[in-house]
Amino acid sequence: MRYPMKNEDIEAVEALVKKWTSSRQWAEQLLVDSLGLASVEDILNPEHKGNKQIPKTEWFYRTHGVGVDKNWPNLIDNDNSNPSYFN
């Protein structure tokens, strides 16, 4: 059985989509600026693939398939060498 969405549900989803879009745009720009990419799609080129730290930051990224995960600094392991998310 499907439940009808209430106005407050729709507003909450719209707010979440705005926040996600904003976060994604920030992450894309961080990658472009930090790695000197011509476009964010260039992150999928062979030289950028894998689990790597974003230069001059505590952030890490991991390429996979046609996408990229970013990892929060507080998830870095004790010696700051690998994000615990990927261990």
VORO-252507 format. One line per 3 residues: number of its first residue (from 1); their letters; for each residue x, y, z of C-alpha. Coordinates in steps of 0.5 Angstrom, whole numbers, plus 500, padded with zeros to 3 digits. Example, Ala and Ser with C-alpha at 12.3 -4.5 7.8 and 13.67 -1.06 7.14 Angstrom:
% residues 2
1> as> 525/491/516  527/498/514
This chain:
% residues 87
1> mry> 500/500/500  503/507/498  502/513/503
4> pmk> 500/520/500  506/525/501  504/530/506
7> ned> 506/537/504  512/537/510  514/531/507
10> iea> 515/534/500  518/540/503  523/536/507
13> vea> 525/532/501  526/539/497  531/541/502
16> lvk> 535/535/503  536/535/495  538/542/495
19> kwt> 543/540/501  546/534/497  546/538/491
22> ssr> 550/544/494  555/539/497  556/535/491
25> qwa> 558/542/487  563/544/493  566/537/492
28> eql> 566/537/485  570/544/485  574/542/491
31> lvd> 577/536/486  577/541/480  581/546/484
34> slg> 586/541/488  588/537/482  588/542/477
37> las> 583/538/473  580/542/466  573/539/468
40> ved> 570/534/474  570/528/469  577/528/468
43> iln> 577/525/475  576/518/472  582/519/468
46> peh> 587/513/469  592/518/473  587/520/478
49> kgn> 584/513/479  584/509/486  584/512/493
52> kqi> 588/518/494  588/524/499  586/531/496
55> pkt> 592/535/496  593/540/501  587/538/505
58> ewf> 585/532/510  580/530/505  581/523/501
61> yrt> 577/521/495  576/514/492  574/513/484
64> hgv> 569/507/482  566/505/476  563/512/474
67> gvd> 563/516/480  567/518/486  566/518/494
70> knw> 569/523/498  571/522/505  571/526/511
73> pnl> 577/528/515  575/525/522  574/518/518
76> idn> 582/518/517  586/512/521  591/514/526
79> dns> 597/515/522  593/519/517  595/514/511
82> nps> 588/511/509  581/513/510  578/508/515
85> yfn> 571/508/510  575/504/505  579/499/510
